Amino acid sequence: MCSLKAFFTVASALGFLAAAPIRAETEDSTLQLPDTLIRLHMEDARFALPRESFEHWIRRSAHVVSHYYGKFPVAQMYIALIPVSGKGVKNGKAFAIDDATINVRVGTGADHQDLLDDWIMVHEMIHFALPRVPRRHHWIEEGLAVYVESVARSNAGDLAPKFVWAGFLKGMPHGLPANGDSGLDNTPTWGRTYWGGALFCLLADIEIRKRTDNRKSLRDGLQAIVHQGFSMLDEKPVEELFAIADAGTGTAVLTELYEHHRDTAHDVDLDGLWQSLGVQAAGTAVEFDTSAPLRHISESITARDPGF
Ligand SMILES: [Zn+2]
């Protein structure tokens, strides 16, 4: 699955584009979507696919993100596609220095399937939906992007639920604390940052749904942040963001979960969690157990939205 490939691509991307974003003097085309304007720069002649294929991929990714959040988090953004040798979408980075900017490195030989399989464009756009937080909370920035990318794409019908859960079964163990680890705020390893953050989001999503009879979810909390007009262009204390999101669900789940995991390493019984959710490993795939007590919750998390 995309997120399985992501484990290693994301890891190798950590040092990528750490400096200033790449921007051209002027954009080469402008894509107007219902709730955002995209200014795109790419050197067409370097890529095997025509510009229209990349525009379609970018529009679709923005549509998935808009749908999940109820609106696109920023009114306009600048995207630069940087050609590199090979196939596939390689890695990316979102910036919010002057305005919302995404740089993505794309293989010059990328084909239609590479763009259909890509998770990176959605991941980078999701970063726009959360205000910047102090560095020690980087795990929530990356964890949210990892978790929401899979969930939003399944809600849009772009990923099959079994594919997403297979990815969670494989990925979430990377987020468990290792020997000697501290809390999420003090353990900036790759596993705890990307998958520790994603596991935090999954636990929050489940707990919000349990406390609200499955009427509210993490999505409602995240939408509350975006609907107050906040984005990556803003800077906020993480406690304030969790309070806004908690108000959006009518619970205190994020605040409580953060208190629990911020300073101290706490193990999570993943086997017990998958069992209660009715998600069973079957080789590298998964099967669903419809009799499991929280199967209604795992089903809701990755259900395709009827209106999409
Ligand atoms: Zn990221």
Residues whose N, C-alpha, C, O or C-beta is under 5 A from the ligand:
A	BS01	ZN	E142 A145
